[in-house]
Amino acid sequence: MPLDEFLKLIPTKPRRTMKRAGTQVKKFLERFRDTKKKGKVMETHFRQMPVLPEMVGTRVKIYNGKEYRDVEITPEKLGHRLGDYSVTIKQVHHSGPGIGATRGSKAVDLK
């Protein structure tokens, strides 16, 4: 599918990103095409990049602030941003009350 037809199908914000095609987008596409030819997995910090039809079937490592997350690009991801698939926050798991807890929970009996 040509890029012009694809742009008509995606939401406004990614469409605007692609139409303006700043230097970040152009550099990303050049690097992506080079790594695809070499058969390697590309690592990127550019989380705002929309998923394009030429990316389908490849793997990209997206930085989440701590590490690179490996993401397989499938047709369902077209039009979404790369950052949507590399979550930047972890779910917090609190331990039980006891030593090191707050003053109010220190009085709770331990098992």
N, C-alpha and C positions, 0 to 999 in steps of 0.2 A: 504494500500500500504506500503510495507517495506521501510525503510529509504534509503536503497541503491538505489532502483529504483527511489525514489523521488529525490534524489540528482542528478541523471542524467538529470532531467527535469528542474531544476532551473538554474538561471544565475550563472556565475563564482564566484562572490564575496560571496554570501550567501553559495554556495557550499563549498568554502574554509573555511568559518567560521565554518560550521558544521563538516567538515572533521578534522579540527584541534581540535575542541571541547575542548576549554580551560575550565578552572574552572568556568568561568562565565556561559557558556552554560550549563554545567553539573548541576550547582546549580540552574539555572533557571528552567531546566526541572524537577528536583526533587521537587522544590517548586510548580511548575505548576501542577504536578501530585497529590501532597498532597492536594492542594486547590481544585482541580477538584473532588477528592474523597469526600471532605467535602461539596461540593456544593457551595463554596464561589467564589467571584470574586477576582482575583489576581491583586495586584498593583505592578508595576515594574518601575524601572528607566532604565532597559536594553533595549534601543531603537534599538540596532543593531541586536537583535535576529530575525532570519528569521521565518516566519509563517510556521509551520509544519502541516502535515495532522492530527495529533492527537489533534491539537488546534481547528479545525473546529467545529463550533457550540457552542463555549464557549465565554465568555466575559472576557476582560482583561482591566485593567485601566492602561494607559500609561502616565508617567509624561512628561509634556511639558516645565518644567522650572518654572512653577507657580502653576499648579494644575494637578490632574489626570484626563485624558479624558477617558471616557468609550467607548470601541470599541468592536463591535460584529465581531467575526472572521467568515468569509464566505469562500467558496471554491475559489472565485475570488481573494482572498488575498494571496493564497498560493505562497510561494517563495519570497514575498516582505518582507521588514523589518517592525517591529512594529512601529518604529518612523515615517514611512511614513503616518500613520493614526492619529498622534497627532501633529498637526502643532505647531511650537514653536514661531511663530511671528503673530502679529495681524495686520490687515490692518489699516493704519493711516487715520483718518478722520480729516481734518483741518476745523476749524470754520471760520466764515467770518471775515472780517477786523473790527477793532475797538479797544477798550481799551485792552491793553496787546499784541497787534499785533506789527509787526515790524514798524520801523519809516516810511518806504515808504508807507505802507498801512494805516497809521493813517489819512492821508489826504483824503481818499476816503469817500465820503458822505455816511452816514448811512441812512437807510430807515426811 
